[in-house]
Amino acid sequence: MKPRISVITLGVADLERAVRFYRDGLGLPTKGMVGKEFEHGAVAFFELEGGLALAVWPRTSLAHDAQVPLGTPNATELSLGHNVRTKAEVDAVMAVAVGAGATFRIRMAISGKLSGIRSACRPTETTAPPFPSGSRTAPGVGASGRVA
């Protein structure tokens, strides 16, 4: 097996709202929802750099596909990162996130030689589970803004 990941799928409570958030709010490119004609099939893919795709799929469909009971959303199970080099870049990306509807709980963290601005990001109330750590960047993508 080659060491790669090609798709990261987020379970969301409201697929249409998630698509609006990532497409319209953050400007991620997508062809929109596909598979709506199939039970548990509706999903949207967003093209990211490096051949990676972000998928949003209803939590109920994800649980059905995995053949597991639908659980309560839990912010401690996933954190995605979006690293930037300067505080100004962190602030710029955070502004985009806030404009798209994200809210943040900000805290400072120091790690080794780098200091980082980290926060919990909640994209919207029902779009996706809140992310427990990350920087002040893209919503739904708790991200690290590193400042040397």
C-alpha positions in Angstrom: 0.0 0.0 0.0 1.2 3.5 -0.9 1.2 6.0 2.0 -1.5 8.4 0.9 -5.0 9.5 1.7 -7.2 10.7 -1.1 -10.5 11.6 0.6 -11.4 12.9 4.1 -15.1 12.5 4.8 -16.9 14.7 7.4 -20.2 13.5 8.7 -22.6 16.4 8.8 -26.0 17.0 10.2 -27.3 19.1 7.2 -25.7 18.3 3.9 -27.1 21.3 2.0 -26.0 23.7 4.7 -22.5 22.1 4.7 -22.2 22.5 1.0 -23.2 26.2 1.2 -20.7 26.7 4.0 -17.7 25.1 2.3 -18.6 26.2 -1.3 -20.1 29.6 -0.8 -18.5 30.6 2.5 -15.0 29.2 2.1 -14.9 29.1 -1.7 -13.9 25.4 -2.0 -14.4 24.1 -5.5 -17.1 21.5 -5.9 -19.5 20.1 -8.5 -22.2 20.1 -5.9 -24.1 17.2 -4.4 -24.1 13.8 -6.2 -25.9 10.6 -5.5 -29.2 12.1 -4.3 -31.1 9.5 -6.2 -29.8 6.7 -3.9 -30.8 6.1 -0.3 -27.8 7.1 1.9 -26.0 8.2 -1.3 -26.1 12.0 -1.3 -22.6 13.4 -0.8 -20.5 16.4 -2.0 -16.8 16.5 -2.8 -14.5 19.5 -2.6 -11.3 19.5 -4.5 -8.2 20.4 -2.4 -4.6 20.8 -3.3 -2.4 17.7 -3.9 -5.2 15.5 -5.2 -6.9 15.4 -1.8 -10.7 15.7 -1.6 -12.9 16.7 1.3 -16.3 15.0 1.3 -19.3 16.0 3.3 -21.8 13.2 3.9 -24.8 13.1 6.2 -23.9 11.5 9.5 -26.8 9.1 9.2 -25.5 7.9 5.8 -22.0 7.5 7.2 -23.2 5.4 10.1 -25.3 3.3 7.7 -22.3 2.7 5.4 -20.1 1.8 8.3 -22.8 -0.4 9.8 -22.5 1.3 13.2 -25.2 3.0 15.3 -25.4 6.8 14.9 -23.7 8.3 17.9 -23.6 11.8 19.4 -21.2 14.2 17.5 -17.9 14.2 19.4 -15.3 16.9 18.8 -12.5 14.9 20.3 -12.3 12.4 17.5 -11.0 14.5 14.6 -8.9 17.6 14.0 -7.8 18.8 10.6 -5.1 21.4 10.1 -4.4 24.3 7.9 -1.0 25.7 8.6 0.1 29.2 7.7 3.3 31.1 8.3 2.3 34.4 9.9 -0.2 35.9 12.3 -1.4 38.1 9.5 -2.2 34.9 7.4 -4.0 33.4 10.4 -6.1 36.6 10.8 -6.9 36.6 7.1 -8.1 33.0 7.0 -9.9 33.4 10.3 -11.8 36.4 8.8 -12.9 34.2 5.9 -14.1 31.5 8.4 -16.0 34.0 10.5 -17.6 35.4 7.3 -18.8 31.9 6.4 -20.4 31.5 9.8 -17.7 30.0 12.0 -17.3 30.8 15.7 -14.1 30.3 17.7 -13.0 29.7 21.2 -9.4 31.1 21.1 -6.6 30.0 23.4 -2.8 30.4 23.1 -0.5 27.4 23.0 3.3 27.2 22.9 4.9 24.2 21.3 8.7 23.8 21.1 10.3 26.6 19.3 7.1 27.7 17.6 4.2 29.5 19.2 0.8 28.9 17.7 -2.6 30.4 17.8 -5.0 27.6 18.3 -8.7 27.6 18.7 -11.8 25.4 18.6 -13.8 26.1 15.5 -17.5 25.5 15.1 -18.4 26.0 11.4 -22.2 26.4 12.1 -24.6 24.9 14.5 -25.5 21.9 12.3 -22.9 21.8 9.5 -20.3 19.6 11.2 -19.1 18.7 14.6 -16.9 21.4 16.3 -13.2 20.8 16.1 -11.4 20.9 19.4 -8.1 22.3 18.2 -6.5 24.1 15.4 -5.8 27.7 14.5 -7.8 30.6 13.7 -8.3 29.5 10.1 -10.8 27.7 7.9 -14.0 26.6 9.6 -14.5 22.9 9.9 -10.8 22.7 9.6 -9.3 23.5 13.0 -6.0 24.8 11.9 -2.7 25.8 13.3 -1.4 29.3 12.6 2.3 29.2 13.5 4.1 32.3 14.3 7.9 32.0 14.4 
